[in-house]
Amino acid sequence: MIESVFVIIVACLCFFAIFQYANLFAAKAVLSHAAARAARSRAVGFNQWMVVKSARVAAIPASGRRLTPASVGVDPAVRAALQRNRVGDIWDLALETDVRSPGTQLEVARVPDYMDSDNDATAEYLLNYELWDALSVDIREPMDVGGITPGILTVNLYQRHPLLIALEPLARGELRDAGEDDELALGAFYSIESHYPLYMEDMNW
């Protein structure tokens, strides 16, 4: 009996550790994609605000809960299906269909308006996510870019991600929920040739 409980505890620790790692690994991959999107937008001459918006939109899958527009909860169609069918039948139906939820449709519809916003206040009214404030965008450009030869620019992204479980107690064999201050800073960068100085003047805004 004691051996079985011990095995279950160890299995739970391993599962939560793997789940935590998979979550952070996925967030890291999303940040790498967002860094590439931001770098490409800067390479063609978009200003810094446009670069930030590009990074934020690309990082949506790793940005936590949507704050604006507020989530309406479970889709009524899903709730009705759960009451009528078994979970296995609903899962099979979900794999066979390619229908977006109303929340996803609303989100996708607002992205173009968000990208067209003039400032952060207007943008926050259109679309906002829980971890967007934790995302920082750092653009590194060579100082000697004068339009004669293209230089290499680098976009560095940093985002603080809340942990699902506390890592230090887990290393000691303790399973404990992560607190509000238990975060892990993830970073990603992307370098690309900057060719906009060949045909545009940077106004530094």
N, C-alpha and C positions, 0 to 999 in steps of 0.2 A: 504493500500500500504506500509506504513512504517513498519507495523507489519510483513508483508511478507518478506521485506528486512531483518529485524532483525532476523527472523527465519532462513532465508537462511544463513546469516552470522554465526549464532550460529551452524547451521548444518555443515557448512564448517570447522569451528574451531574444532568441535568434530571429524569430519572425518580425518582431518590432524593429530590431536593428536593421534587417534587410529592407523592411518597408520604409524606414527613415532614410536609408541610403538611396533607395530607388526614387524617393520623392526629391531629394536634393540633386541627384544625378539628372533627373528630368528638368529641374529648375535651371541647372547649369547649362544644359543643352539649349533651353529656350533663351537664356541670356546670351549665349554665343550667337544665336540667330539674330537676336535684337541688336547686338553690337555690329553685326554685318550690315543690317538694314540701316542703322544710324550712320555708319561709315560711308555707305554708298550714297546716302542722301546728302552728306556733306561734300563728298567728292564731286558732285555735279553742281554745287554752289548754293544749296539751301542754307538758310541762316540757322543760328544755334537753336532757336525755339522750334523750328521745323525738325531739326535733328532729334531734339528731346521727344517731340511727339511721335516721331517714327520709332524711336526706341521703346516708348511706352506701349504703343499699339502692338508692336512685335512681341513684347513681353507679357501680353495679357494672359497667356496660359499659366504663367508663373506668378501672377500678381494677386492671387487670393480672391476674396469675395468682392463682387461688384457692389459698389456703394451708390453710384448714379448711372442709370436709373435704378431705383431700388428693386430688388428681387421680389417677385410676387409669390414666391414659394413654389410648391410642387405644381406642375402643370395639371390643370383640371382633367385633361384627357388621360394623363398617366394615373391620376388618383382614381378615376372611374375604371380604368383597366385593371388596376390592382384589386378593386372590389369585385370585379366580375371574373377574372382569370387567375390561374395559378402563376407563381413567379416564373417558373420555367417557360410557360407559354409566352409571357410578356418578354422574356429574354430572347426567345426565338424570333418574336415579332420585331424586336428592336434591331436584331442582326439583319433581318430581311428588308427593312425599310430604310430610307434615307431622308427622313423628315426632320427638319430643324424645329426645335422647341420655340415657343413664342419669345422666350427670353433671348435666345440666340439670334433670332430674326431682328429683334429690337436693337441688340448690340451691334450687329453687322450694319444695320441701317444708320446708326449714329457715328460710326467710324469716319466716314467722309466729312461729316459736319465737324467732328472733332479735329480732323487734320486741317480743316479750313479756319479754325478758330484763331483769333488774333492774340490772345493772351491767356494766362493760366486761369484767371477768374472765369472767363467765358468757357474755356475748355472743361473746367471742373463741373460746370453746370450741365454740360452735355454728356460727359462720360468720366467716371472715376472708379478706381479700384483700391482695394485695401492696402496693397504694397507699392503703389505708385510713389507715395511720398518717401518710401525707403529706397527708391531707385535713383542713383546719381549717374550723370553722364559727363564724362571728362573727355574733351576733344584736344588731342595733341597734334599740333601742326608745326612743320619746320618754320623757323623764323625768317629764313632766307628765300621763301617762296615769293618771287617777284613777277611771275608770269613768263619767264624765259624757259625754264625747264620745270616739269611737274615734280612735286615732292611727295613724300610718303606721309600720310596722316594716319593717326591711330585713335580709335575711339575706345575708351575704357568704360565699362559698366560695372557698377557695384550695387548690390542689393542685399539688404538684411532680411533673412528668411527666418520666421519663427519655427521652432522645432516642435515636433509632435511629442517627443519624449526627451527627457533630460539625458544628455550624453555622458556626463561625468558619473552620475550614479549608475548608469547602464554599464559602464566599464568596470564598476565594482560589483556588478551582479544585482543591482537594485533597479526595479522597474518603477519609474515615477513620471508623472505627467510633467511636461515642460512648463515653467513659469513664464510670466510676461517678459522677463529679461533674458530668457534662454533663446538666443538667436545665433545664427551663423551667417557671416558675411560671405557672399558668393561674388565672384568677379569673372569677367570675360572681356576679351579685347579682340579688335579686328583692325588690321592695317591694309590700306589700299592706296593706290596712286591718286593723288589729288590733281585733277586737271582743270578745275574751274578757274584758277588764276590765269590760265591762258586766254580766257575770253570774258572774264568778269572781274569787277573790282570789289574786294571784300570791304564792306562798311563796318564790320565788327559788331554786328547786332543780330 
